[in-house]
Amino acid sequence: MASIYQINKGVSKPIMFKGLKGQYIAYLAAGLLLLLLIFALGYVAKISVYVLLPTIVVLGTAIFFIVFRLSHRFGEHGMMKFFAKRNLPHHIIFRSRRLFTHLKHKHYDRGN
């Protein structure tokens, strides 16, 4: 009896949804959930629906544009790389060459 195996093509491809890549899907979902909570709190606080609804629509549109722009600008991992690069030091200062001259003379025991 022959077995039929499915081949998982694109296993290493990033998750995409409507043009959003990777973590930007979660950012959009979190933003929309936050807007839902803001609307619910405003409704419970008896803020006029005529004021609340246009505000939520404008903020939702802004969230969509910002998240899609970030997704297209940075790609899947680009924003993490951008913020990581900002944390790198511009200069490395050392007062002695001893650190570098002793590198080739050290013997490390590898457990053999």
Secondary structure, DSSP 8 states (H G I E B T S, - for coil): --------TTTTS--EETTEETTHHHHHHHHHHHHHHHHHHHHHTT--HHHHHHHHHHHHHHHHHHHHHHHHHHTTTHHHHHHHHHTS-S----S-SHHHHTTTT-------
